[in-house]
Amino acid sequence: MTDLANKKCIPCEGGIPSFDLTEIHKYLKKVDGWDVKSDDEKTYYLIKQFKFNNFLESQNFINKVGNLAEKEGHHPDIWFGWGYAKIKIFTHSINGLHESDFVLAAKIDQISSAENV
């Protein structure tokens, strides 16, 4: 995880293939607790739910994730409410996963660890 968290997200403008399942599973071992799912169009994405003690803790976490996403130029889908936050990551321009998605996941895990989520 530390290795990925030290990297920078590289903006993707498309024109490259998304990771295949072998590559996805190789990278999945480097992040903590993220699941890989696919939607109806067979687009693979990372998703993870975080638990909190109240709404304010959820909001503070999401604010930090939002600041990170803006800094990295890589923007996940985020849902949150009282006691939870859920984050979905994939690269929209290639409709799938690439290294930057796992980099962002590792960086989010660092935020989570720092807050003892």
KOLMI-763150 format. One record per residue (C-alpha): residue in one letter; x, y, z; chain; residue number from 1. Coordinates in steps of 0.5 Angstrom, whole numbers. Layout:
<lumlos>
["A",[X,Y,Z],"A",NUM],
...
</lumlos>
This chain:
<lumlos>
["M",[0,0,0],"A",1],
["T",[5,5,2],"A",2],
["D",[9,4,-5],"A",3],
["L",[2,6,-9],"A",4],
["A",[1,12,-4],"A",5],
["N",[7,15,-5],"A",6],
["K",[6,16,-13],"A",7],
["K",[2,21,-16],"A",8],
["C",[-5,20,-20],"A",9],
["I",[-3,21,-27],"A",10],
["P",[-9,24,-31],"A",11],
["C",[-12,19,-37],"A",12],
["E",[-15,22,-43],"A",13],
["G",[-16,15,-46],"A",14],
["G",[-13,12,-52],"A",15],
["I",[-10,6,-47],"A",16],
["P",[-13,0,-45],"A",17],
["S",[-16,-1,-38],"A",18],
["F",[-13,-7,-34],"A",19],
["D",[-15,-14,-35],"A",20],
["L",[-17,-18,-29],"A",21],
["T",[-10,-21,-28],"A",22],
["E",[-7,-14,-27],"A",23],
["I",[-13,-12,-23],"A",24],
["H",[-12,-17,-18],"A",25],
["K",[-5,-16,-18],"A",26],
["Y",[-6,-9,-16],"A",27],
["L",[-12,-11,-11],"A",28],
["K",[-7,-14,-7],"A",29],
["K",[-4,-7,-5],"A",30],
["V",[-10,-4,-3],"A",31],
["D",[-13,-5,4],"A",32],
["G",[-21,-8,4],"A",33],
["W",[-23,-5,-3],"A",34],
["D",[-27,-9,-7],"A",35],
["V",[-28,-10,-15],"A",36],
["K",[-34,-10,-18],"A",37],
["S",[-37,-9,-25],"A",38],
["D",[-43,-6,-28],"A",39],
["D",[-48,-8,-33],"A",40],
["E",[-43,-5,-38],"A",41],
["K",[-38,-9,-36],"A",42],
["T",[-34,-3,-33],"A",43],
["Y",[-30,-5,-27],"A",44],
["Y",[-29,-1,-21],"A",45],
["L",[-26,0,-14],"A",46],
["I",[-31,1,-8],"A",47],
["K",[-30,1,-1],"A",48],
["Q",[-35,3,5],"A",49],
["F",[-32,7,11],"A",50],
["K",[-36,7,18],"A",51],
["F",[-36,13,23],"A",52],
["N",[-39,14,30],"A",53],
["N",[-43,20,27],"A",54],
["F",[-45,25,21],"A",55],
["L",[-39,30,23],"A",56],
["E",[-34,24,22],"A",57],
["S",[-37,22,16],"A",58],
["Q",[-37,29,13],"A",59],
["N",[-30,31,16],"A",60],
["F",[-27,24,12],"A",61],
["I",[-31,26,6],"A",62],
["N",[-28,33,6],"A",63],
["K",[-21,31,6],"A",64],
["V",[-22,26,1],"A",65],
["G",[-25,31,-4],"A",66],
["N",[-19,36,-2],"A",67],
["L",[-14,30,-4],"A",68],
["A",[-18,28,-10],"A",69],
["E",[-18,35,-13],"A",70],
["K",[-10,35,-11],"A",71],
["E",[-9,29,-15],"A",72],
["G",[-14,31,-21],"A",73],
["H",[-18,24,-20],"A",74],
["H",[-25,25,-18],"A",75],
["P",[-29,19,-15],"A",76],
["D",[-36,18,-14],"A",77],
["I",[-38,19,-6],"A",78],
["W",[-44,18,-2],"A",79],
["F",[-44,19,5],"A",80],
["G",[-49,20,11],"A",81],
["W",[-50,19,18],"A",82],
["G",[-44,14,20],"A",83],
["Y",[-42,12,13],"A",84],
["A",[-38,14,7],"A",85],
["K",[-38,10,1],"A",86],
["I",[-33,11,-5],"A",87],
["K",[-33,8,-12],"A",88],
["I",[-26,9,-16],"A",89],
["F",[-25,8,-24],"A",90],
["T",[-22,12,-30],"A",91],
["H",[-28,15,-33],"A",92],
["S",[-24,16,-40],"A",93],
["I",[-23,9,-41],"A",94],
["N",[-29,6,-37],"A",95],
["G",[-25,1,-33],"A",96],
["L",[-19,1,-28],"A",97],
["H",[-12,3,-29],"A",98],
["E",[-6,4,-24],"A",99],
["S",[-8,11,-22],"A",100],
["D",[-15,8,-19],"A",101],
["F",[-11,4,-14],"A",102],
["V",[-6,10,-12],"A",103],
["L",[-12,14,-10],"A",104],
["A",[-15,8,-6],"A",105],
["A",[-8,7,-3],"A",106],
["K",[-8,15,-1],"A",107],
["I",[-15,15,1],"A",108],
["D",[-13,9,6],"A",109],
["Q",[-8,13,9],"A",110],
["I",[-13,18,11],"A",111],
["S",[-18,13,14],"A",112],
["S",[-12,10,18],"A",113],
["A",[-10,17,20],"A",114],
["E",[-17,18,23],"A",115],
["N",[-17,11,26],"A",116],
["V",[-24,9,22],"A",117],
</lumlos>
